[in-house]
Amino acid sequence: MLNKVRRGRDYESQAAKFLARSGLIVLERNWFYQHHGELDIIAFEPGVESLIFVEVRSQNTFWLDSSQIISIRKLLRLKRLVHYWLRAHRLARFDLQTRLDLVVINAQGISWYKAIG
């Protein structure tokens, strides 16, 4: 179990570095909210003034698109976590642009799927 956690943190570090090189400003990583789950990466995209919430996944097999990597149930949980994060940071009342992205890391490299939900 410890190796799985360590490997997950390593993938999240790779994803955070990739996003930073792509122009995003990483604000926070591994944000937990009670028993509801975790947001892997919260970032800011300066060009469009958006908060980006990023789910990081490793991929051992080939899928055709991001919809096969993340379930509808997980997507709904992530959307709820985004709302909780905005409330916890007292930003829920503001009309901020937010986006939920997916970063997939596999043997071929890193893929970034924008606006998955």
Residue pairs with C-beta under 8 A, 6 or more apart in sequence:
7 58
8 56
8 58
9 30
11 56
11 57
11 58
11 105
12 29
12 30
12 40
12 41
12 56
14 105
14 110
15 40
15 41
15 54
15 56
15 103
15 105
15 110
16 26
16 29
16 41
18 103
18 110
18 112
19 26
19 41
19 43
19 52
19 54
19 103
19 112
20 26
22 112
23 45
23 46
23 47
24 43
24 44
24 45
24 52
25 43
25 44
25 45
25 46
26 41
26 42
26 43
27 42
27 43
27 44
27 51
28 39
28 41
28 42
29 40
29 41
29 42
30 38
30 39
30 40
31 38
31 39
31 42
31 81
31 85
32 38
33 39
33 81
33 84
33 85
33 88
36 77
36 80
36 81
36 84
37 77
37 78
37 81
38 81
39 53
39 54
39 55
39 78
39 81
39 82
39 85
40 54
40 55
40 56
41 52
41 53
41 54
41 56
41 103
42 51
42 52
42 53
42 54
42 85
43 51
43 52
43 54
44 50
44 51
44 52
45 51
45 52
45 99
48 97
49 97
50 96
50 97
50 98
50 99
51 91
51 96
51 97
51 98
51 99
52 98
52 99
52 100
52 101
53 78
53 81
53 82
53 85
53 98
53 99
53 100
53 101
54 100
54 101
54 102
54 103
55 70
55 74
55 78
55 100
55 101
55 102
55 103
55 116
56 102
56 103
56 105
57 69
57 70
57 102
57 103
57 104
57 105
58 104
58 105
58 106
59 69
59 104
59 105
59 106
60 106
63 69
66 102
66 104
66 113
66 116
67 116
69 102
69 104
70 102
70 116
75 100
75 116
75 117
78 100
78 117
79 100
79 117
82 98
82 100
83 92
86 92
86 96
86 98
99 114
99 115
100 115
100 116
100 117
101 112
101 113
101 114
101 115
101 116
102 112
102 113
102 116
103 110
103 111
103 112
103 113
104 110
104 111
104 113
